[in-house]
Amino acid sequence: MAKQDEGGTGGGATGTGTQVLEKVREKTDKPKMYKVMFHNDDYTTMEFVVSVLMTIFHHSEASAFKIMMHVHTNGVGVAGVYTKEVAETKVAQTTQLARKNDYPLEVTIEPVDS
């Protein structure tokens, strides 16, 4: 938003036309975050889950193994926390890869409690 400063040097003379610019910053909200949840089943191999966690979710082998074991023993586990669009994309990529390899792996998203 700009304001015009009409300065003058006495009667009848025109101003210099200088402008003062004001920056208005709008506060943006942080996007809502979503957990990508892996669900245990009796058919998807542990090796496949570790592989997916490493390739799609970029976990180290040790981290992927730890998450996989958590899912295996507890029935469900968090692969990562992302914005909604990223979480949905990772779910779609994981599901597509699982089906391609004939696994029924279930991957869902749920909002992070604020």
trRosetta pair geometry for C-beta under 8 A, 3 or more apart (Angstrom, degrees):
i j d omega theta_ij theta_ji phi_ij phi_ji
1 21 7.8 140 76 -157 43 58
1 22 5.3 -24 69 62 91 103
1 24 6.2 46 3 -18 109 121
2 19 5.0 -11 -169 -170 118 120
2 20 7.1 149 -157 73 65 46
2 21 5.5 -32 -102 -102 83 67
2 22 7.4 175 -92 18 33 76
3 19 7.1 147 72 -157 45 67
3 20 5.1 -16 60 60 97 98
3 22 7.1 45 -7 -12 102 112
4 17 7.0 -41 -153 -148 102 55
4 18 7.9 130 -159 78 56 46
4 19 6.2 -40 -103 -103 55 75
5 15 7.2 -163 114 177 60 141
5 16 8.0 -6 93 61 95 91
5 18 4.9 -25 58 78 114 94
5 19 7.0 179 10 -101 87 22
5 20 5.9 75 -36 -17 114 104
6 15 4.1 -145 -160 -32 58 159
7 15 4.8 116 55 -141 48 101
7 16 5.7 -6 60 16 106 97
7 18 6.8 17 10 25 117 114
8 13 5.2 144 -165 82 94 91
8 14 7.0 -111 -112 166 97 11
8 15 5.2 -72 -66 -79 73 73
9 13 4.9 -29 55 77 82 155
10 13 5.6 62 63 9 77 120
15 18 7.6 -101 156 15 107 77
31 83 4.7 14 113 -123 144 108
31 84 7.3 -123 167 3 116 87
32 83 7.6 97 74 -142 51 65
32 84 6.5 33 81 -40 95 107
32 111 6.1 -32 167 -138 117 107
32 112 7.5 177 178 41 71 87
33 81 5.2 33 167 171 121 102
33 82 6.8 159 -153 84 81 15
33 83 6.5 -65 -108 -89 59 41
33 111 7.4 107 83 -158 49 62
33 112 4.4 -3 89 16 98 132
34 81 6.9 171 83 -153 33 63
34 82 6.2 -32 62 69 82 66
34 83 7.2 40 18 162 94 16
34 84 5.3 87 -13 -95 134 57
34 87 4.1 -75 85 -15 121 169
34 109 4.4 23 163 -179 127 116
34 110 6.6 158 -157 76 82 23
34 111 5.7 -53 -103 -100 74 42
34 112 6.5 -142 -93 -19 20 83
35 78 4.9 -64 -165 -126 115 109
35 80 7.6 170 -149 92 55 33
35 81 5.3 -30 -95 -98 63 80
35 87 7.6 69 80 -127 11 136
35 109 6.6 156 77 -154 47 62
35 110 5.4 -16 55 60 98 79
35 111 7.8 38 11 121 82 7
35 112 5.8 115 -34 -75 91 81
36 57 7.5 -155 78 -101 144 122
36 78 6.9 103 67 -160 55 63
36 79 4.5 -53 96 57 106 104
36 80 5.2 12 35 56 114 75
36 81 7.5 -156 7 -81 76 31
36 82 6.6 23 -28 17 109 109
36 87 5.2 -167 -66 -146 94 89
36 90 5.5 -46 -102 96 156 130
36 91 6.2 -157 -134 -65 105 86
36 94 8.0 127 179 -3 129 150
36 107 6.4 3 -179 -179 93 104
36 108 7.7 166 -155 87 50 34
36 109 5.6 -31 -98 -97 56 80
37 76 5.5 0 -176 -172 111 107
37 77 7.1 152 -151 76 66 27
37 78 6.2 -40 -97 -96 64 54
37 79 7.2 -178 -98 3 12 88
37 107 6.8 162 81 -158 52 54
37 108 4.9 -17 59 65 106 81
37 109 6.9 165 10 -98 86 24
37 110 6.2 27 -19 6 129 104
38 49 6.7 96 -171 -148 150 115
38 53 8.0 -45 -51 -75 152 105
38 67 7.3 89 28 153 139 106
38 68 7.9 -47 105 -106 158 54
38 71 4.8 -36 98 -108 112 146
38 76 6.8 163 82 -152 51 55
38 77 5.4 -15 55 61 97 81
38 78 7.9 176 14 -94 81 6
38 79 5.4 89 -28 -47 106 109
38 105 7.2 -34 -151 -172 90 105
38 106 7.8 125 -163 85 45 59
38 107 5.7 -20 -102 -105 59 82
39 71 7.3 -175 -139 -160 8 109
39 75 6.9 -8 -153 162 68 67
39 76 5.3 -15 -106 -101 64 85
39 105 7.6 146 60 -171 75 59
39 106 4.1 -21 52 79 124 106
39 107 7.2 -155 11 -78 84 34
39 108 6.9 43 -28 4 116 102
40 71 5.2 162 -66 156 87 82
40 72 5.8 127 -113 -110 123 33
40 74 7.8 160 -25 76 131 48
40 75 4.8 -100 24 -136 121 40
40 76 6.8 -106 -4 -58 85 45
41 44 5.3 77 61 10 106 99
41 103 8.0 143 69 179 134 87
41 104 5.6 -131 156 84 170 101
41 105 6.5 -146 20 -100 128 44
41 106 6.7 113 -45 5 121 95
43 103 6.2 173 115 -141 100 70
43 104 5.6 62 60 25 134 101
44 48 5.7 -113 -176 74 84 130
44 49 6.1 88 138 -53 115 99
44 98 6.7 -30 -111 -142 123 113
44 103 4.2 75 -103 -166 87 123
44 104 6.7 -123 -45 54 98 59
44 105 4.4 76 -86 -72 154 92
45 48 4.5 99 62 2 88 101
45 49 7.1 -153 96 -4 50 84
45 103 7.5 -100 11 -102 71 131
46 49 5.7 -55 -152 36 35 111
46 50 6.3 35 152 -18 68 105
46 68 5.6 103 -158 162 82 133
46 72 6.7 3 -102 -74 106 138
47 50 5.8 -53 -148 37 31 111
47 51 6.3 35 152 -22 64 107
48 51 5.5 -55 -149 36 31 115
48 52 6.4 31 154 -19 66 104
48 98 7.5 99 156 -113 131 76
48 101 6.4 177 -132 114 135 153
48 103 6.0 173 129 -59 163 161
48 105 7.5 -140 118 -52 123 138
49 52 5.8 -53 -148 36 31 110
49 53 6.3 30 154 -18 64 107
49 64 7.7 166 126 174 72 95
49 68 4.5 130 109 -118 123 110
49 71 6.9 -140 -173 65 152 146
49 105 7.1 164 -89 -117 87 135
50 53 5.8 -57 -148 38 30 112
50 54 6.4 26 155 -17 64 109
50 61 7.0 39 179 -148 115 68
50 64 4.5 102 -151 134 69 116
50 65 5.7 19 -115 -79 121 62
50 68 5.1 -46 -68 -38 77 153
51 54 5.9 -62 -151 38 29 108
51 55 6.1 8 162 -5 68 113
51 64 7.9 115 -32 169 15 150
52 55 6.2 -64 -134 46 27 97
52 56 5.4 -13 -176 19 70 117
52 57 7.2 52 136 2 68 101
52 94 5.5 75 -170 -130 132 94
52 97 6.3 158 -107 93 106 141
52 98 7.4 3 -83 -64 148 89
52 105 7.7 153 -13 151 167 172
53 56 7.3 -49 -101 53 15 84
53 57 4.9 -39 -154 48 51 124
53 59 4.7 -24 152 36 95 130
53 63 7.5 -149 147 108 123 83
53 64 3.6 152 96 -132 125 98
53 67 5.7 163 -131 68 154 135
53 68 6.6 -125 -8 -51 148 96
53 79 6.0 -138 -115 -140 91 104
54 57 7.4 4 -30 58 9 79
54 58 7.3 38 -172 -121 37 17
54 59 5.6 -85 -91 66 49 75
54 60 7.4 7 -116 -178 91 10
54 61 6.3 13 -93 -85 131 58
54 64 4.8 -43 -54 -57 82 158
55 58 7.9 -12 164 -68 10 48
56 90 5.8 126 158 -148 113 86
56 93 5.3 164 -131 110 128 126
56 94 5.6 -171 88 -73 172 85
56 97 7.3 -144 -51 7 134 151
57 64 7.6 142 71 -100 114 96
57 79 5.0 -114 -98 165 158 107
57 80 5.2 -175 -151 -23 112 131
57 90 6.6 70 -83 -155 80 133
59 63 4.1 -131 -174 95 106 114
59 64 4.2 143 96 -61 124 82
59 67 6.7 -80 -131 4 173 137
59 79 7.8 -111 -32 -165 131 77
60 63 4.6 89 50 11 81 104
60 64 6.7 -147 88 -7 38 89
61 64 5.7 -56 -143 39 28 112
61 65 6.3 30 156 -21 64 106
62 65 5.8 -54 -148 34 28 111
62 66 6.5 29 153 -20 63 107
63 66 5.7 -54 -149 35 32 113
63 67 6.4 30 154 -17 65 105
64 67 5.9 -54 -148 37 31 109
64 68 6.2 32 154 -20 65 108
65 68 5.6 -55 -146 38 30 113
65 69 6.3 29 156 -18 65 106
66 69 6.0 -55 -148 36 28 109
66 70 6.5 32 151 -21 62 105
67 70 5.6 -54 -152 34 33 114
67 71 6.5 32 151 -17 66 104
67 77 5.4 162 -170 132 74 138
67 78 7.5 -100 -139 78 110 50
67 79 6.2 90 176 -108 149 58
68 71 5.7 -54 -151 37 32 111
68 72 6.2 34 151 -22 65 109
68 77 7.8 -152 -88 56 14 151
69 72 5.3 -52 -143 37 34 116
69 73 6.1 17 162 -7 68 109
70 73 6.4 -64 -142 45 24 97
70 74 5.6 -16 173 18 65 121
70 77 4.1 107 105 -104 107 142
71 74 6.7 -72 -121 56 18 85
71 75 7.2 -75 -171 104 53 11
71 76 6.3 -12 -131 -152 74 12
71 77 3.9 -100 -68 14 77 117
74 77 6.3 102 64 -64 119 91
78 81 7.0 3 -180 -53 125 83
79 90 7.5 -166 101 146 132 136
79 107 7.5 -13 1 -140 143 113
80 87 7.9 -163 93 -105 92 81
80 90 7.2 -63 59 150 125 174
81 87 7.9 -23 -160 -84 33 116
81 112 6.0 46 -145 -68 123 134
82 86 3.8 -112 167 93 130 115
82 87 4.3 169 71 -58 107 78
82 90 6.7 118 20 2 158 135
83 86 4.9 82 55 15 80 105
83 87 6.8 -150 87 -8 35 92
84 87 5.7 -60 -145 38 27 111
84 88 6.2 26 159 -18 65 108
84 109 7.4 117 -137 145 64 155
85 88 5.9 -55 -146 37 28 110
85 89 6.4 29 154 -20 62 107
86 89 5.7 -55 -149 36 32 113
86 90 6.4 30 154 -17 66 106
87 90 5.9 -57 -149 37 30 109
87 91 6.4 32 153 -20 64 106
87 109 4.4 92 149 -114 128 139
88 91 5.7 -52 -147 35 32 113
88 92 6.3 32 154 -19 65 106
88 109 6.6 -66 -72 -12 60 152
89 92 5.7 -56 -149 37 31 111
89 93 6.3 29 154 -18 66 107
90 93 5.7 -52 -142 38 32 111
90 94 6.1 31 157 -18 65 108
90 107 7.8 -111 123 152 82 141
91 94 5.9 -58 -146 39 27 109
91 95 6.1 24 158 -17 65 111
91 107 4.9 -172 -134 113 77 109
91 108 6.9 48 -125 -118 133 17
91 109 5.9 -91 -50 -35 140 101
92 95 5.9 -56 -141 39 27 109
92 96 6.1 28 158 -20 63 109
93 96 5.9 -56 -146 37 26 111
93 97 6.3 22 157 -15 63 109
94 97 5.9 -60 -149 39 28 108
94 98 6.2 29 154 -20 65 109
94 105 6.9 -96 154 110 100 130
94 107 4.7 34 96 5 138 165
95 98 5.6 -54 -145 37 30 113
95 99 6.3 27 158 -16 65 106
95 105 7.2 -151 -108 86 53 92
95 107 6.0 -133 -58 41 85 110
96 99 6.1 -57 -147 38 27 107
96 100 6.3 32 153 -23 62 109
97 100 5.5 -52 -147 34 31 117
97 101 6.5 11 158 -2 63 110
98 101 6.1 -73 -152 49 28 97
98 103 4.2 -90 -167 76 85 101
98 104 7.2 -86 154 50 122 1
98 105 3.9 -121 -128 38 150 112
98 107 7.8 166 -14 -9 146 113
99 102 7.3 38 -169 -81 35 26
99 103 7.3 -101 -68 55 27 60
